[in-house]
Amino acid sequence: MAESDALSQAVLHSIRHSFTTYKGLADRALAQLAPSDWLVVPGPEGNSPAVLLQHMIGNLRSRFTDFWTTDGEKPDRQRDQEFEQPVTINPPALLAQWEAAWQVLFDLLAAMPPGQLLHPVTIRGEAYTALGALQRQVAHYAYHTGQLVQTAKTLRGTQWQSLSIPRGQSAQFNQQMQANRPA
């Protein structure tokens, strides 16, 4: 395998891993919330968990449907409506849309040959390489996942279950990692 092919495969693997990680963090934060929590707006300019999901769903569908052949900002997308606070929600229905939207991305990534990372795509008429567009979205989803996790953490208070290494447990975690490492 040529070094450039190996590098392309490693980059694509890293991007897939990043998307999977951020989706997993969002899923684990949502799992800690009661359905009524999904509608809580954390502050005057904040977005409820439901709004963050609506926006990410719309963004995922728009960016990754027909990724190679159409602009990443689809004409039927209603971005401003994604930020409208719903009065009620149906969590299972919203989660089904969430899963379907992520599947659009994961299907694209599964079918993407590493050699296509430099292929041109557009978002809002701006030219990107496929790699640049994917990196842009990794950053975008990391941003909104962080908002979602922070909102969930605030809402859960002392009932929050850490998605990472809990406070005061770094040394124990490091010891466990060392013990599990092959010799």
KEBAFI-965372 format. One record per residue (C-alpha): x, y, z; residue number from 1; residue in three letters. Coordinates in pm, 1 decimal, always signed. Layout:
! KEBAFI-965372
<pt><X>X</X><Y>Y</Y><Z>Z</Z><num>NUM</num><residu>Ala</residu></pt>
...
! end
This chain:
! KEBAFI-965372
<pt><X>+0.0</X><Y>+0.0</Y><Z>+0.0</Z><num>1</num><residu>Met</residu></pt>
<pt><X>+135.2</X><Y>+341.5</Y><Z>-94.0</Z><num>2</num><residu>Ala</residu></pt>
<pt><X>+214.0</X><Y>+576.9</Y><Z>+191.3</Z><num>3</num><residu>Glu</residu></pt>
<pt><X>-41.9</X><Y>+831.2</Y><Z>+63.2</Z><num>4</num><residu>Ser</residu></pt>
<pt><X>-312.8</X><Y>+561.1</Y><Z>+61.2</Z><num>5</num><residu>Asp</residu></pt>
<pt><X>-222.6</X><Y>+464.1</Y><Z>+416.7</Z><num>6</num><residu>Ala</residu></pt>
<pt><X>-232.2</X><Y>+828.0</Y><Z>+524.8</Z><num>7</num><residu>Leu</residu></pt>
<pt><X>-571.4</X><Y>+880.3</Y><Z>+357.3</Z><num>8</num><residu>Ser</residu></pt>
<pt><X>-710.6</X><Y>+570.7</Y><Z>+528.2</Z><num>9</num><residu>Gln</residu></pt>
<pt><X>-575.6</X><Y>+686.5</Y><Z>+864.9</Z><num>10</num><residu>Ala</residu></pt>
<pt><X>-729.9</X><Y>+1032.6</Y><Z>+819.2</Z><num>11</num><residu>Val</residu></pt>
<pt><X>-1066.7</X><Y>+885.7</Y><Z>+720.6</Z><num>12</num><residu>Leu</residu></pt>
<pt><X>-1053.9</X><Y>+646.8</Y><Z>+1017.2</Z><num>13</num><residu>His</residu></pt>
<pt><X>-977.9</X><Y>+938.7</Y><Z>+1250.6</Z><num>14</num><residu>Ser</residu></pt>
<pt><X>-1269.3</X><Y>+1140.7</Y><Z>+1112.4</Z><num>15</num><residu>Ile</residu></pt>
<pt><X>-1508.6</X><Y>+846.1</Y><Z>+1152.5</Z><num>16</num><residu>Arg</residu></pt>
<pt><X>-1385.1</X><Y>+801.2</Y><Z>+1508.1</Z><num>17</num><residu>His</residu></pt>
<pt><X>-1440.9</X><Y>+1169.9</Y><Z>+1589.6</Z><num>18</num><residu>Ser</residu></pt>
<pt><X>-1798.1</X><Y>+1167.6</Y><Z>+1458.7</Z><num>19</num><residu>Phe</residu></pt>
<pt><X>-1872.3</X><Y>+843.8</Y><Z>+1646.1</Z><num>20</num><residu>Thr</residu></pt>
<pt><X>-1725.0</X><Y>+988.4</Y><Z>+1966.0</Z><num>21</num><residu>Thr</residu></pt>
<pt><X>-1933.2</X><Y>+1308.1</Y><Z>+1952.9</Z><num>22</num><residu>Tyr</residu></pt>
<pt><X>-2252.3</X><Y>+1121.4</Y><Z>+1871.1</Z><num>23</num><residu>Lys</residu></pt>
<pt><X>-2181.9</X><Y>+884.4</Y><Z>+2160.9</Z><num>24</num><residu>Gly</residu></pt>
<pt><X>-2128.0</X><Y>+1172.2</Y><Z>+2404.1</Z><num>25</num><residu>Leu</residu></pt>
<pt><X>-2453.3</X><Y>+1333.8</Y><Z>+2293.4</Z><num>26</num><residu>Ala</residu></pt>
<pt><X>-2640.5</X><Y>+1002.9</Y><Z>+2323.1</Z><num>27</num><residu>Asp</residu></pt>
<pt><X>-2505.6</X><Y>+940.3</Y><Z>+2673.0</Z><num>28</num><residu>Arg</residu></pt>
<pt><X>-2594.7</X><Y>+1294.2</Y><Z>+2784.7</Z><num>29</num><residu>Ala</residu></pt>
<pt><X>-2947.7</X><Y>+1264.2</Y><Z>+2644.1</Z><num>30</num><residu>Leu</residu></pt>
<pt><X>-2993.3</X><Y>+928.6</Y><Z>+2817.1</Z><num>31</num><residu>Ala</residu></pt>
<pt><X>-2951.1</X><Y>+1103.0</Y><Z>+3152.5</Z><num>32</num><residu>Gln</residu></pt>
<pt><X>-3232.2</X><Y>+1351.4</Y><Z>+3086.1</Z><num>33</num><residu>Leu</residu></pt>
<pt><X>-3601.4</X><Y>+1317.4</Y><Z>+3157.9</Z><num>34</num><residu>Ala</residu></pt>
<pt><X>-3822.5</X><Y>+1399.7</Y><Z>+2856.6</Z><num>35</num><residu>Pro</residu></pt>
<pt><X>-3927.6</X><Y>+1725.9</Y><Z>+3024.3</Z><num>36</num><residu>Ser</residu></pt>
<pt><X>-3559.3</X><Y>+1827.1</Y><Z>+3047.6</Z><num>37</num><residu>Asp</residu></pt>
<pt><X>-3532.5</X><Y>+1822.6</Y><Z>+2668.9</Z><num>38</num><residu>Trp</residu></pt>
<pt><X>-3737.7</X><Y>+2144.6</Y><Z>+2658.8</Z><num>39</num><residu>Leu</residu></pt>
<pt><X>-3541.5</X><Y>+2338.1</Y><Z>+2922.1</Z><num>40</num><residu>Val</residu></pt>
<pt><X>-3369.9</X><Y>+2647.3</Y><Z>+2781.8</Z><num>41</num><residu>Val</residu></pt>
<pt><X>-3052.6</X><Y>+2707.9</Y><Z>+2986.5</Z><num>42</num><residu>Pro</residu></pt>
<pt><X>-3050.9</X><Y>+3087.4</Y><Z>+2949.9</Z><num>43</num><residu>Gly</residu></pt>
<pt><X>-3178.6</X><Y>+3383.2</Y><Z>+2747.4</Z><num>44</num><residu>Pro</residu></pt>
<pt><X>-2967.2</X><Y>+3302.8</Y><Z>+2440.3</Z><num>45</num><residu>Glu</residu></pt>
<pt><X>-2936.2</X><Y>+2931.0</Y><Z>+2507.7</Z><num>46</num><residu>Gly</residu></pt>
<pt><X>-3083.6</X><Y>+2636.0</Y><Z>+2324.1</Z><num>47</num><residu>Asn</residu></pt>
<pt><X>-3271.4</X><Y>+2349.4</Y><Z>+2482.3</Z><num>48</num><residu>Ser</residu></pt>
<pt><X>-3152.4</X><Y>+1994.5</Y><Z>+2417.6</Z><num>49</num><residu>Pro</residu></pt>
<pt><X>-3448.0</X><Y>+1954.1</Y><Z>+2178.5</Z><num>50</num><residu>Ala</residu></pt>
<pt><X>-3340.9</X><Y>+2258.6</Y><Z>+1976.8</Z><num>51</num><residu>Val</residu></pt>
<pt><X>-2980.6</X><Y>+2138.0</Y><Z>+1962.0</Z><num>52</num><residu>Leu</residu></pt>
<pt><X>-3103.7</X><Y>+1804.3</Y><Z>+1828.0</Z><num>53</num><residu>Leu</residu></pt>
<pt><X>-3333.4</X><Y>+1971.6</Y><Z>+1574.1</Z><num>54</num><residu>Gln</residu></pt>
<pt><X>-3042.0</X><Y>+2179.9</Y><Z>+1448.6</Z><num>55</num><residu>His</residu></pt>
<pt><X>-2795.0</X><Y>+1893.5</Y><Z>+1430.0</Z><num>56</num><residu>Met</residu></pt>
<pt><X>-3052.3</X><Y>+1674.5</Y><Z>+1253.5</Z><num>57</num><residu>Ile</residu></pt>
<pt><X>-3114.0</X><Y>+1944.4</Y><Z>+993.6</Z><num>58</num><residu>Gly</residu></pt>
<pt><X>-2743.3</X><Y>+2006.5</Y><Z>+952.5</Z><num>59</num><residu>Asn</residu></pt>
<pt><X>-2653.6</X><Y>+1637.7</Y><Z>+915.0</Z><num>60</num><residu>Leu</residu></pt>
<pt><X>-2922.6</X><Y>+1580.6</Y><Z>+652.8</Z><num>61</num><residu>Arg</residu></pt>
<pt><X>-2832.3</X><Y>+1893.6</Y><Z>+460.2</Z><num>62</num><residu>Ser</residu></pt>
<pt><X>-2456.8</X><Y>+1847.5</Y><Z>+462.5</Z><num>63</num><residu>Arg</residu></pt>
<pt><X>-2436.5</X><Y>+1477.5</Y><Z>+383.6</Z><num>64</num><residu>Phe</residu></pt>
<pt><X>-2732.9</X><Y>+1397.7</Y><Z>+157.5</Z><num>65</num><residu>Thr</residu></pt>
<pt><X>-2596.6</X><Y>+1387.9</Y><Z>-198.9</Z><num>66</num><residu>Asp</residu></pt>
<pt><X>-2262.2</X><Y>+1505.0</Y><Z>-57.8</Z><num>67</num><residu>Phe</residu></pt>
<pt><X>-2070.3</X><Y>+1473.3</Y><Z>-385.0</Z><num>68</num><residu>Trp</residu></pt>
<pt><X>-2325.5</X><Y>+1622.6</Y><Z>-622.6</Z><num>69</num><residu>Thr</residu></pt>
<pt><X>-2516.5</X><Y>+1901.9</Y><Z>-444.4</Z><num>70</num><residu>Thr</residu></pt>
<pt><X>-2434.6</X><Y>+2198.7</Y><Z>-225.4</Z><num>71</num><residu>Asp</residu></pt>
<pt><X>-2421.6</X><Y>+2110.1</Y><Z>+143.9</Z><num>72</num><residu>Gly</residu></pt>
<pt><X>-2683.2</X><Y>+2375.2</Y><Z>+220.8</Z><num>73</num><residu>Glu</residu></pt>
<pt><X>-2992.0</X><Y>+2221.5</Y><Z>+63.6</Z><num>74</num><residu>Lys</residu></pt>
<pt><X>-3264.4</X><Y>+2456.3</Y><Z>-66.7</Z><num>75</num><residu>Pro</residu></pt>
<pt><X>-3535.8</X><Y>+2278.0</Y><Z>+134.1</Z><num>76</num><residu>Asp</residu></pt>
<pt><X>-3352.5</X><Y>+2317.7</Y><Z>+465.9</Z><num>77</num><residu>Arg</residu></pt>
<pt><X>-3522.7</X><Y>+2554.1</Y><Z>+709.0</Z><num>78</num><residu>Gln</residu></pt>
<pt><X>-3228.2</X><Y>+2637.2</Y><Z>+935.7</Z><num>79</num><residu>Arg</residu></pt>
<pt><X>-3403.3</X><Y>+2917.2</Y><Z>+1126.5</Z><num>80</num><residu>Asp</residu></pt>
<pt><X>-3689.6</X><Y>+2681.3</Y><Z>+1213.2</Z><num>81</num><residu>Gln</residu></pt>
<pt><X>-3439.4</X><Y>+2437.4</Y><Z>+1363.9</Z><num>82</num><residu>Glu</residu></pt>
<pt><X>-3377.0</X><Y>+2696.8</Y><Z>+1636.5</Z><num>83</num><residu>Phe</residu></pt>
<pt><X>-3744.0</X><Y>+2751.1</Y><Z>+1722.6</Z><num>84</num><residu>Glu</residu></pt>
<pt><X>-3820.1</X><Y>+2621.1</Y><Z>+2069.9</Z><num>85</num><residu>Gln</residu></pt>
<pt><X>-4088.1</X><Y>+2350.1</Y><Z>+2051.0</Z><num>86</num><residu>Pro</residu></pt>
<pt><X>-4376.2</X><Y>+2359.6</Y><Z>+2298.6</Z><num>87</num><residu>Val</residu></pt>
<pt><X>-4390.7</X><Y>+1980.9</Y><Z>+2319.5</Z><num>88</num><residu>Thr</residu></pt>
<pt><X>-4175.5</X><Y>+1701.1</Y><Z>+2185.6</Z><num>89</num><residu>Ile</residu></pt>
<pt><X>-4196.2</X><Y>+1331.1</Y><Z>+2124.0</Z><num>90</num><residu>Asn</residu></pt>
<pt><X>-3853.2</X><Y>+1205.5</Y><Z>+2239.7</Z><num>91</num><residu>Pro</residu></pt>
<pt><X>-3873.5</X><Y>+867.1</Y><Z>+2061.0</Z><num>92</num><residu>Pro</residu></pt>
<pt><X>-3967.4</X><Y>+1038.0</Y><Z>+1732.8</Z><num>93</num><residu>Ala</residu></pt>
<pt><X>-3691.0</X><Y>+1297.5</Y><Z>+1772.0</Z><num>94</num><residu>Leu</residu></pt>
<pt><X>-3439.7</X><Y>+1022.8</Y><Z>+1851.9</Z><num>95</num><residu>Leu</residu></pt>
<pt><X>-3550.2</X><Y>+830.2</Y><Z>+1541.9</Z><num>96</num><residu>Ala</residu></pt>
<pt><X>-3481.3</X><Y>+1141.3</Y><Z>+1330.5</Z><num>97</num><residu>Gln</residu></pt>
<pt><X>-3147.1</X><Y>+1183.0</Y><Z>+1511.6</Z><num>98</num><residu>Trp</residu></pt>
<pt><X>-3044.3</X><Y>+825.4</Y><Z>+1431.9</Z><num>99</num><residu>Glu</residu></pt>
<pt><X>-3157.3</X><Y>+854.3</Y><Z>+1069.0</Z><num>100</num><residu>Ala</residu></pt>
<pt><X>-2964.2</X><Y>+1180.0</Y><Z>+1021.4</Z><num>101</num><residu>Ala</residu></pt>
<pt><X>-2644.1</X><Y>+1033.5</Y><Z>+1165.1</Z><num>102</num><residu>Trp</residu></pt>
<pt><X>-2692.1</X><Y>+726.1</Y><Z>+945.8</Z><num>103</num><residu>Gln</residu></pt>
<pt><X>-2676.2</X><Y>+949.3</Y><Z>+636.1</Z><num>104</num><residu>Val</residu></pt>
<pt><X>-2327.7</X><Y>+1056.0</Y><Z>+747.7</Z><num>105</num><residu>Leu</residu></pt>
<pt><X>-2211.0</X><Y>+710.4</Y><Z>+854.2</Z><num>106</num><residu>Phe</residu></pt>
<pt><X>-2330.0</X><Y>+557.4</Y><Z>+524.5</Z><num>107</num><residu>Asp</residu></pt>
<pt><X>-2135.8</X><Y>+822.7</Y><Z>+333.6</Z><num>108</num><residu>Leu</residu></pt>
<pt><X>-1822.4</X><Y>+757.1</Y><Z>+538.0</Z><num>109</num><residu>Leu</residu></pt>
<pt><X>-1852.3</X><Y>+379.2</Y><Z>+496.3</Z><num>110</num><residu>Ala</residu></pt>
<pt><X>-1870.6</X><Y>+415.2</Y><Z>+118.6</Z><num>111</num><residu>Ala</residu></pt>
<pt><X>-1607.1</X><Y>+689.2</Y><Z>+85.4</Z><num>112</num><residu>Met</residu></pt>
<pt><X>-1285.3</X><Y>+576.8</Y><Z>-78.3</Z><num>113</num><residu>Pro</residu></pt>
<pt><X>-985.0</X><Y>+739.7</Y><Z>+93.7</Z><num>114</num><residu>Pro</residu></pt>
<pt><X>-873.1</X><Y>+873.9</Y><Z>-243.7</Z><num>115</num><residu>Gly</residu></pt>
<pt><X>-1180.3</X><Y>+1098.5</Y><Z>-250.8</Z><num>116</num><residu>Gln</residu></pt>
<pt><X>-1072.8</X><Y>+1313.4</Y><Z>+45.2</Z><num>117</num><residu>Leu</residu></pt>
<pt><X>-938.7</X><Y>+1582.6</Y><Z>-187.8</Z><num>118</num><residu>Leu</residu></pt>
<pt><X>-1244.8</X><Y>+1576.4</Y><Z>-414.9</Z><num>119</num><residu>His</residu></pt>
<pt><X>-1421.3</X><Y>+1916.1</Y><Z>-429.3</Z><num>120</num><residu>Pro</residu></pt>
<pt><X>-1757.9</X><Y>+1977.2</Y><Z>-260.9</Z><num>121</num><residu>Val</residu></pt>
<pt><X>-1947.0</X><Y>+2296.7</Y><Z>-178.9</Z><num>122</num><residu>Thr</residu></pt>
<pt><X>-2123.4</X><Y>+2432.2</Y><Z>+128.1</Z><num>123</num><residu>Ile</residu></pt>
<pt><X>-2325.5</X><Y>+2751.5</Y><Z>+78.3</Z><num>124</num><residu>Arg</residu></pt>
<pt><X>-2146.3</X><Y>+2800.9</Y><Z>-251.5</Z><num>125</num><residu>Gly</residu></pt>
<pt><X>-1802.2</X><Y>+2788.1</Y><Z>-87.6</Z><num>126</num><residu>Glu</residu></pt>
<pt><X>-1556.0</X><Y>+2531.6</Y><Z>-223.2</Z><num>127</num><residu>Ala</residu></pt>
<pt><X>-1402.2</X><Y>+2274.0</Y><Z>+10.9</Z><num>128</num><residu>Tyr</residu></pt>
<pt><X>-1221.8</X><Y>+1948.0</Y><Z>-28.9</Z><num>129</num><residu>Thr</residu></pt>
<pt><X>-1422.8</X><Y>+1657.0</Y><Z>+109.4</Z><num>130</num><residu>Ala</residu></pt>
<pt><X>-1166.5</X><Y>+1646.0</Y><Z>+390.4</Z><num>131</num><residu>Leu</residu></pt>
<pt><X>-1214.4</X><Y>+2015.8</Y><Z>+465.5</Z><num>132</num><residu>Gly</residu></pt>
<pt><X>-1592.9</X><Y>+1978.0</Y><Z>+468.9</Z><num>133</num><residu>Ala</residu></pt>
<pt><X>-1570.7</X><Y>+1678.8</Y><Z>+702.7</Z><num>134</num><residu>Leu</residu></pt>
<pt><X>-1330.8</X><Y>+1859.1</Y><Z>+936.8</Z><num>135</num><residu>Gln</residu></pt>
<pt><X>-1564.7</X><Y>+2160.0</Y><Z>+938.2</Z><num>136</num><residu>Arg</residu></pt>
<pt><X>-1850.6</X><Y>+1936.7</Y><Z>+1049.2</Z><num>137</num><residu>Gln</residu></pt>
<pt><X>-1644.4</X><Y>+1757.2</Y><Z>+1315.4</Z><num>138</num><residu>Val</residu></pt>
<pt><X>-1580.5</X><Y>+2098.9</Y><Z>+1472.6</Z><num>139</num><residu>Ala</residu></pt>
<pt><X>-1946.6</X><Y>+2199.2</Y><Z>+1435.5</Z><num>140</num><residu>His</residu></pt>
<pt><X>-2076.3</X><Y>+1881.9</Y><Z>+1601.8</Z><num>141</num><residu>Tyr</residu></pt>
<pt><X>-1813.9</X><Y>+1900.6</Y><Z>+1876.6</Z><num>142</num><residu>Ala</residu></pt>
<pt><X>-1936.8</X><Y>+2252.9</Y><Z>+1953.3</Z><num>143</num><residu>Tyr</residu></pt>
<pt><X>-2303.4</X><Y>+2155.3</Y><Z>+1976.9</Z><num>144</num><residu>His</residu></pt>
<pt><X>-2227.0</X><Y>+1831.3</Y><Z>+2160.1</Z><num>145</num><residu>Thr</residu></pt>
<pt><X>-2041.8</X><Y>+2036.4</Y><Z>+2420.5</Z><num>146</num><residu>Gly</residu></pt>
<pt><X>-2345.3</X><Y>+2262.5</Y><Z>+2457.1</Z><num>147</num><residu>Gln</residu></pt>
<pt><X>-2570.5</X><Y>+1960.6</Y><Z>+2496.5</Z><num>148</num><residu>Leu</residu></pt>
<pt><X>-2345.2</X><Y>+1792.3</Y><Z>+2752.6</Z><num>149</num><residu>Val</residu></pt>
<pt><X>-2307.8</X><Y>+2111.8</Y><Z>+2956.2</Z><num>150</num><residu>Gln</residu></pt>
<pt><X>-2684.5</X><Y>+2169.3</Y><Z>+2956.8</Z><num>151</num><residu>Thr</residu></pt>
<pt><X>-2750.9</X><Y>+1808.8</Y><Z>+3059.4</Z><num>152</num><residu>Ala</residu></pt>
<pt><X>-2485.9</X><Y>+1828.5</Y><Z>+3330.3</Z><num>153</num><residu>Lys</residu></pt>
<pt><X>-2639.3</X><Y>+2148.3</Y><Z>+3468.9</Z><num>154</num><residu>Thr</residu></pt>
<pt><X>-2990.5</X><Y>+2002.2</Y><Z>+3463.0</Z><num>155</num><residu>Leu</residu></pt>
<pt><X>-2885.5</X><Y>+1679.6</Y><Z>+3634.8</Z><num>156</num><residu>Arg</residu></pt>
<pt><X>-2676.8</X><Y>+1850.8</Y><Z>+3901.6</Z><num>157</num><residu>Gly</residu></pt>
<pt><X>-2544.6</X><Y>+1603.2</Y><Z>+4156.2</Z><num>158</num><residu>Thr</residu></pt>
<pt><X>-2721.0</X><Y>+1318.9</Y><Z>+3972.5</Z><num>159</num><residu>Gln</residu></pt>
<pt><X>-2498.9</X><Y>+1369.0</Y><Z>+3666.2</Z><num>160</num><residu>Trp</residu></pt>
<pt><X>-2294.4</X><Y>+1064.8</Y><Z>+3569.9</Z><num>161</num><residu>Gln</residu></pt>
<pt><X>-1964.1</X><Y>+1171.3</Y><Z>+3418.7</Z><num>162</num><residu>Ser</residu></pt>
<pt><X>-1904.3</X><Y>+1090.0</Y><Z>+3053.2</Z><num>163</num><residu>Leu</residu></pt>
<pt><X>-1531.7</X><Y>+1101.9</Y><Z>+3113.6</Z><num>164</num><residu>Ser</residu></pt>
<pt><X>-1304.1</X><Y>+1050.1</Y><Z>+3412.2</Z><num>165</num><residu>Ile</residu></pt>
<pt><X>-1498.1</X><Y>+1167.7</Y><Z>+3719.9</Z><num>166</num><residu>Pro</residu></pt>
<pt><X>-1343.2</X><Y>+1437.0</Y><Z>+3934.4</Z><num>167</num><residu>Arg</residu></pt>
<pt><X>-1088.8</X><Y>+1309.3</Y><Z>+4181.0</Z><num>168</num><residu>Gly</residu></pt>
<pt><X>-1049.2</X><Y>+975.4</Y><Z>+4002.8</Z><num>169</num><residu>Gln</residu></pt>
<pt><X>-767.0</X><Y>+1049.4</Y><Z>+3757.7</Z><num>170</num><residu>Ser</residu></pt>
<pt><X>-500.2</X><Y>+856.9</Y><Z>+3949.3</Z><num>171</num><residu>Ala</residu></pt>
<pt><X>-727.2</X><Y>+553.5</Y><Z>+3986.7</Z><num>172</num><residu>Gln</residu></pt>
<pt><X>-815.9</X><Y>+569.0</Y><Z>+3616.7</Z><num>173</num><residu>Phe</residu></pt>
<pt><X>-448.1</X><Y>+592.6</Y><Z>+3515.5</Z><num>174</num><residu>Asn</residu></pt>
<pt><X>-357.6</X><Y>+295.7</Y><Z>+3737.8</Z><num>175</num><residu>Gln</residu></pt>
<pt><X>-636.0</X><Y>+90.3</Y><Z>+3583.5</Z><num>176</num><residu>Gln</residu></pt>
<pt><X>-519.3</X><Y>+182.6</Y><Z>+3232.4</Z><num>177</num><residu>Met</residu></pt>
<pt><X>-162.2</X><Y>+81.0</Y><Z>+3320.3</Z><num>178</num><residu>Gln</residu></pt>
<pt><X>-281.8</X><Y>-249.2</Y><Z>+3467.0</Z><num>179</num><residu>Ala</residu></pt>
<pt><X>-480.1</X><Y>-329.2</Y><Z>+3150.4</Z><num>180</num><residu>Asn</residu></pt>
<pt><X>-192.3</X><Y>-245.3</Y><Z>+2914.7</Z><num>181</num><residu>Arg</residu></pt>
<pt><X>-21.6</X><Y>-549.4</Y><Z>+2762.1</Z><num>182</num><residu>Pro</residu></pt>
<pt><X>+334.3</X><Y>-605.8</Y><Z>+2879.8</Z><num>183</num><residu>Ala</residu></pt>
! end
